[in-house]
Amino acid sequence: MTDLIFLILCDLVVSFSIYLLVTLALNIQQGFTGIPNFGLSFSVAGGAYVVGYLSGRLAMILYSIDSNFDFVRDNLKVVTLINTQLKNDPLMGILIFVIAILIAVIFGAFLGAVFTYPAIRL
């Protein structure tokens, strides 16, 4: 029971820290200077979307889970199959997470550059 509480607290602290960093960065730029930074907003939102989108789908591809399953419609079945595979191979879970994070960083940087470029030209 104490392990579960520890994991929940760790998850809460990590999520809170990420949101705190993003909020402080936006508050410093928009709140104090009055300059909206859409590059930061879109890069964070796009990166978060890509990580959420890719993690399960990468696991489906790497574990050769039936492609007839739709990740959204059959989510419970797919997640159960992925979890049984990851239980036996935790390093693959870390690899999937790192790959998704790297792709999200690249996509977020691209979005940030696209939405910041017009503001720089002003």
C-alpha positions, 0 to 999 in steps of 0.5 A: 500500500505504501508503494502505491501511495509513493507512486501516486505522489511521484506522479503528482510531483512530476506532473505538477513540476512540468505544469509549473515550468510551462506556466512560469515560462508563459507567465514571465513572457505574457504576464510581465511583458505582455508579449504572447508567445504562441511558439511556446504554447503550441510547442508544448501542446503539440509535444504533449499530443505527440507523446500521448498519440505515439506511445501506445501506437509504437507499442502496438507496432513493436509488439506486433499487436493485431492491426485490426484493433483501433487504439481508441475504440478497442483501448481496453483490449489494446492496453491490456495486451500491451501491459502484458507484454511490458510486464515481461519486458520493461526495457522496451517500455522505456525505449518506447517512451524515449522514442516518443519523447524524442519525436515529440521534442522534434515536433514541438521544436518544429511547431515552435519555430513555425509559430514564432517565425512570423513574430520574429519578422515583426 
